[in-house]
C-alpha cells in the first residue's frame, strides 16, 4: 500500500500528507471520509473493499495554530528550488544575505536567498545593486501549502483544487 494521501480539515483546507495506510485507518475509525479515490484501485480485506484514497477529509475541525515554516538553510534551499538566485547554478550552494549582516541585514525569509559560493564571494559585503548583480526572483515567506506541493513531488490531479493549483 504505497502512496500518499492529502488530508483536508473539515473546511476543506489542506492540512498535511499521510500514507495510504494512515488514511485507511482514519476512514475505518470514522474520523475521516474519502473525498477522492483512485479510479479502479481498492484496498481489500477478506470481508470488505474500500476505494483507494487520494484525498480524505476529517469529520471534525482540527484547530491548527499558524503553520510556521522554520527559517533554516534547508528550507531556504527548498524555497529557491536548489538554484543560485543570481546565476541559476546548482553547484556549491550557500545562503546569502541580500542586505549584509554588517549593514543591519537580518535573518528573515525576505533577506535570505540561495547563492552559489562563486556569486556569494563576488557579491561580498555589498547589496546586489552595488555588486551589479540581479536576483532571479524576489524572496518571500513560503506557505505550508507550497511545502506540501514540493514535498510530495508528483501531485495527483485530485489534489490540485485543494492546493490552489487548478
C-alpha positions in Angstrom: 0.0 0.0 0.0 2.5 2.6 -1.1 1.3 6.1 -1.9 0.4 9.4 -0.3 -3.0 10.9 0.6 -3.8 14.6 1.0 -5.6 15.2 4.4 -8.1 18.0 4.5 -9.6 19.7 7.5 -13.4 19.8 7.9 -13.5 23.1 6.0 -11.6 21.5 3.0 -8.3 23.3 3.8 -5.2 21.3 3.3 -3.6 20.0 6.5 -0.9 17.5 5.6 0.0 14.5 3.6 -0.1 11.0 5.0 0.4 7.4 3.9 -2.4 5.3 2.4 -2.4 3.1 5.5 -2.9 6.0 7.8 -5.8 7.3 5.6 -7.5 3.9 5.6 -7.3 3.8 9.4 -8.8 7.2 9.7 -11.7 6.2 7.4 -12.2 2.9 9.2 -12.3 4.6 12.6 -14.9 7.1 11.0 -12.6 10.0 11.7 -12.4 10.9 8.0 -14.2 10.4 4.8 -12.9 9.7 1.3 -13.3 12.8 -0.9 -11.4 11.5 -3.9 -10.3 8.0 -4.8 -8.0 6.5 -7.4 -10.2 5.0 -10.1 -10.0 1.2 -10.4 -7.9 0.7 -7.3 -9.1 -0.7 -4.0 -7.9 -1.6 -0.5 -9.2 -5.1 0.1 -9.6 -7.4 3.1 -11.4 -10.7 3.4 -14.6 -9.0 4.5 -14.6 -5.6 2.8 -13.4 -3.4 0.0 -12.6 0.3 0.2 -11.7 2.7 -2.5 -8.0 3.6 -2.7 -8.0 7.1 -1.1 -6.3 10.1 -2.8 -7.9 12.8 -0.7 -9.6 12.4 2.7 -11.4 15.0 4.8 -11.6 14.9 8.6 -15.1 14.8 10.0 -14.3 17.2 12.8 -12.5 20.5 12.5 -9.0 20.4 13.9 -7.8 23.8 15.1 -4.2 24.2 13.9 -2.1 27.0 15.2 -0.5 29.1 12.4 1.6 26.8 10.4 5.0 28.4 10.7 7.7 27.2 8.3 11.0 27.1 10.1 13.6 29.5 8.8 16.6 27.3 8.2 19.1 26.6 5.4 17.3 23.5 4.1 14.0 25.3 3.8 15.6 28.3 2.0 17.3 26.0 -0.5 13.9 24.2 -1.0 12.1 27.5 -1.5 14.6 28.6 -4.1 14.5 25.3 -5.9 18.1 24.5 -5.1 19.3 27.1 -7.6 21.6 30.1 -7.1 19.3 33.2 -7.2 22.0 35.2 -9.1 23.2 32.8 -11.8 21.0 29.8 -11.6 23.7 27.3 -10.8 23.0 24.2 -8.8 26.6 23.7 -7.6 28.2 24.6 -4.2 25.1 26.3 -2.8 25.2 28.5 0.3 22.8 31.0 1.9 23.4 34.8 1.2 22.1 37.8 3.0 20.7 40.3 0.4 21.4 43.2 2.8 24.6 42.1 4.6 24.5 41.4 8.3 27.2 44.0 8.8 24.8 46.6 7.5 21.9 45.6 9.7 20.5 42.8 7.4 18.5 40.3 9.5 17.9 36.6 9.2 14.4 36.8 7.6 12.8 35.0 4.7 12.8 38.2 2.7 16.6 38.8 3.2 18.0 35.3 2.7 18.5 33.7 -0.7 20.3 30.7 -2.1 23.6 31.6 -3.8 26.5 29.6 -5.2 29.8 30.2 -3.5 31.1 32.0 -6.6 28.3 34.5 -6.6 28.3 34.9 -2.9 32.0 35.7 -2.9 31.6 38.1 -5.9 28.8 39.9 -4.1 30.8 40.1 -0.9 29.7 42.6 1.7 27.6 44.6 -0.7 24.0 44.7 -1.8 23.1 43.1 -5.2 22.7 46.6 -6.7 26.1 47.7 -5.5 27.7 44.5 -6.9 25.9 44.8 -10.2 24.0 41.6 -9.7 20.3 40.9 -10.2 18.1 38.5 -8.3 16.3 35.9 -10.4 13.3 36.1 -8.1 12.2 38.1 -5.1 12.5 36.2 -1.8 9.3 35.5 0.1 7.9 33.7 3.2 6.6 30.4 1.9 3.3 28.9 3.0 2.8 25.4 4.2 0.7 24.6 1.1 3.8 25.3 -1.0 5.8 22.9 1.1 3.1 20.2 0.7 3.3 20.6 -3.0 7.1 20.5 -3.1 7.4 17.6 -0.5 5.3 15.2 -2.5 6.8 15.6 -5.9 4.2 14.4 -8.4 0.8 15.7 -7.4 -2.4 13.7 -8.1 -4.9 15.7 -10.2 -7.5 15.3 -7.4 -5.3 17.4 -5.1 -5.0 20.4 -7.3 -8.2 22.2 -6.3 -7.2 22.0 -2.6 -3.6 23.2 -3.2 -4.7 26.2 -5.3 -3.3 24.7 -8.5 -6.5 24.3 -10.5 
